[in-house]
Amino acid sequence: MTEHKFKIGQLVHFHPKGAGWPQVDAAPGPYQITKRLPAAEDGEYQYEIRNTLEEYNRIARESDLTRM
């Protein structure tokens, strides 16, 4: 198994994709990695992310994130 690509505190762009994602109303701008989560059943790592324009954290798959 590889390691997480992103570090806690790192700023990233959130680009949700996949089934059901067209309905996601994600705030624009950078998101900060707040927590590294274990890999999903398919082996892809997940992260807890936060945008200052939102009052809650989101869960994002590593493939939905890009470096700033």
PyRosetta script that sets phi, psi and omega in degrees:
from pyrosetta import init, pose_from_sequence

init()
pose = pose_from_sequence("MTEHKFKIGQLVHFHPKGAGWPQVDAAPGPYQITKRLPAAEDGEYQYEIRNTLEEYNRIARESDLTRM")
pose.set_psi(1, 138.1)
pose.set_omega(1, 178.8)
pose.set_phi(2, -81.1)
pose.set_psi(2, 179.4)
pose.set_omega(2, 179.5)
pose.set_phi(3, -100.2)
pose.set_psi(3, 166.0)
pose.set_omega(3, 175.7)
pose.set_phi(4, -57.0)
pose.set_psi(4, 142.3)
pose.set_omega(4, -179.5)
pose.set_phi(5, -82.6)
pose.set_psi(5, -30.3)
pose.set_omega(5, -175.1)
pose.set_phi(6, -113.8)
pose.set_psi(6, 153.5)
pose.set_omega(6, -178.7)
pose.set_phi(7, -106.0)
pose.set_psi(7, 155.0)
pose.set_omega(7, 175.0)
pose.set_phi(8, -61.3)
pose.set_psi(8, 134.0)
pose.set_omega(8, -178.8)
pose.set_phi(9, 93.6)
pose.set_psi(9, -15.7)
pose.set_omega(9, -178.8)
pose.set_phi(10, -71.0)
pose.set_psi(10, 142.6)
pose.set_omega(10, 176.3)
pose.set_phi(11, -91.3)
pose.set_psi(11, 136.6)
pose.set_omega(11, -177.5)
pose.set_phi(12, -139.0)
pose.set_psi(12, 164.2)
pose.set_omega(12, 169.8)
pose.set_phi(13, -95.5)
pose.set_psi(13, 140.2)
pose.set_omega(13, 179.2)
pose.set_phi(14, -107.4)
pose.set_psi(14, 118.2)
pose.set_omega(14, -179.0)
pose.set_phi(15, -125.6)
pose.set_psi(15, 80.1)
pose.set_omega(15, -178.0)
pose.set_phi(16, -64.6)
pose.set_psi(16, 140.0)
pose.set_omega(16, 178.0)
pose.set_phi(17, -146.8)
pose.set_psi(17, 170.1)
pose.set_omega(17, 179.0)
pose.set_phi(18, 103.9)
pose.set_psi(18, -177.4)
pose.set_omega(18, -177.1)
pose.set_phi(19, -59.9)
pose.set_psi(19, 129.9)
pose.set_omega(19, 177.2)
pose.set_phi(20, 84.8)
pose.set_psi(20, -11.6)
pose.set_omega(20, -175.1)
pose.set_phi(21, -73.4)
pose.set_psi(21, -24.6)
pose.set_omega(21, 179.4)
pose.set_phi(22, -58.0)
pose.set_psi(22, -22.4)
pose.set_omega(22, -179.5)
pose.set_phi(23, -84.3)
pose.set_psi(23, -7.6)
pose.set_omega(23, -177.9)
pose.set_phi(24, -70.5)
pose.set_psi(24, 126.9)
pose.set_omega(24, 178.4)
pose.set_phi(25, -104.6)
pose.set_psi(25, 80.7)
pose.set_omega(25, -177.1)
pose.set_phi(26, -89.3)
pose.set_psi(26, 139.1)
pose.set_omega(26, 177.5)
pose.set_phi(27, -65.1)
pose.set_psi(27, 145.9)
pose.set_omega(27, 177.3)
pose.set_phi(28, -74.6)
pose.set_psi(28, 165.4)
pose.set_omega(28, 174.9)
pose.set_phi(29, 95.4)
pose.set_psi(29, -176.0)
pose.set_omega(29, -175.0)
pose.set_phi(30, -74.4)
pose.set_psi(30, 152.3)
pose.set_omega(30, 173.2)
pose.set_phi(31, -118.7)
pose.set_psi(31, 147.6)
pose.set_omega(31, 177.9)
pose.set_phi(32, -107.3)
pose.set_psi(32, 135.9)
pose.set_omega(32, 174.9)
pose.set_phi(33, -71.1)
pose.set_psi(33, 120.5)
pose.set_omega(33, 179.7)
pose.set_phi(34, -105.3)
pose.set_psi(34, -20.7)
pose.set_omega(34, -178.3)
pose.set_phi(35, -161.4)
pose.set_psi(35, 140.8)
pose.set_omega(35, 171.7)
pose.set_phi(36, -91.1)
pose.set_psi(36, 133.8)
pose.set_omega(36, -179.7)
pose.set_phi(37, -113.4)
pose.set_psi(37, 160.7)
pose.set_omega(37, 177.9)
pose.set_phi(38, -63.7)
pose.set_psi(38, 164.8)
pose.set_omega(38, 177.8)
pose.set_phi(39, -67.3)
pose.set_psi(39, 147.9)
pose.set_omega(39, 174.7)
pose.set_phi(40, -72.2)
pose.set_psi(40, 177.8)
pose.set_omega(40, -179.2)
pose.set_phi(41, -58.2)
pose.set_psi(41, -29.5)
pose.set_omega(41, -179.9)
pose.set_phi(42, -84.3)
pose.set_psi(42, 0.7)
pose.set_omega(42, 176.5)
pose.set_phi(43, 94.2)
pose.set_psi(43, -4.7)
pose.set_omega(43, -179.1)
pose.set_phi(44, -83.6)
pose.set_psi(44, 133.0)
pose.set_omega(44, 178.3)
pose.set_phi(45, -68.6)
pose.set_psi(45, 153.7)
pose.set_omega(45, 177.8)
pose.set_phi(46, -126.8)
pose.set_psi(46, 159.1)
pose.set_omega(46, -178.0)
pose.set_phi(47, -137.5)
pose.set_psi(47, 153.2)
pose.set_omega(47, 167.7)
pose.set_phi(48, -96.0)
pose.set_psi(48, 128.4)
pose.set_omega(48, -177.4)
pose.set_phi(49, -126.6)
pose.set_psi(49, 159.5)
pose.set_omega(49, -177.1)
pose.set_phi(50, -143.1)
pose.set_psi(50, 136.0)
pose.set_omega(50, 173.7)
pose.set_phi(51, -113.9)
pose.set_psi(51, 137.3)
pose.set_omega(51, -176.4)
pose.set_phi(52, -65.6)
pose.set_psi(52, -15.8)
pose.set_omega(52, 179.3)
pose.set_phi(53, -84.9)
pose.set_psi(53, -6.7)
pose.set_omega(53, -178.4)
pose.set_phi(54, -115.2)
pose.set_psi(54, 152.2)
pose.set_omega(54, -178.2)
pose.set_phi(55, -93.4)
pose.set_psi(55, 8.6)
pose.set_omega(55, -175.5)
pose.set_phi(56, -144.4)
pose.set_psi(56, 163.6)
pose.set_omega(56, 175.6)
pose.set_phi(57, -92.6)
pose.set_psi(57, 156.9)
pose.set_omega(57, 176.4)
pose.set_phi(58, -117.6)
pose.set_psi(58, 159.6)
pose.set_omega(58, 171.3)
pose.set_phi(59, -106.2)
pose.set_psi(59, 129.4)
pose.set_omega(59, -178.8)
pose.set_phi(60, -131.3)
pose.set_psi(60, 143.8)
pose.set_omega(60, 174.0)
pose.set_phi(61, -79.2)
pose.set_psi(61, 152.3)
pose.set_omega(61, -178.2)
pose.set_phi(62, -58.0)
pose.set_psi(62, -35.1)
pose.set_omega(62, -178.8)
pose.set_phi(63, -70.5)
pose.set_psi(63, -13.1)
pose.set_omega(63, 178.3)
pose.set_phi(64, -90.6)
pose.set_psi(64, 0.6)
pose.set_omega(64, -175.2)
pose.set_phi(65, -118.9)
pose.set_psi(65, 143.9)
pose.set_omega(65, 172.2)
pose.set_phi(66, -132.9)
pose.set_psi(66, 153.0)
pose.set_omega(66, 179.9)
pose.set_phi(67, -66.4)
pose.set_psi(67, 152.3)
pose.set_omega(67, 176.0)
pose.set_phi(68, -92.5)
pose.dump_pdb("model.pdb")
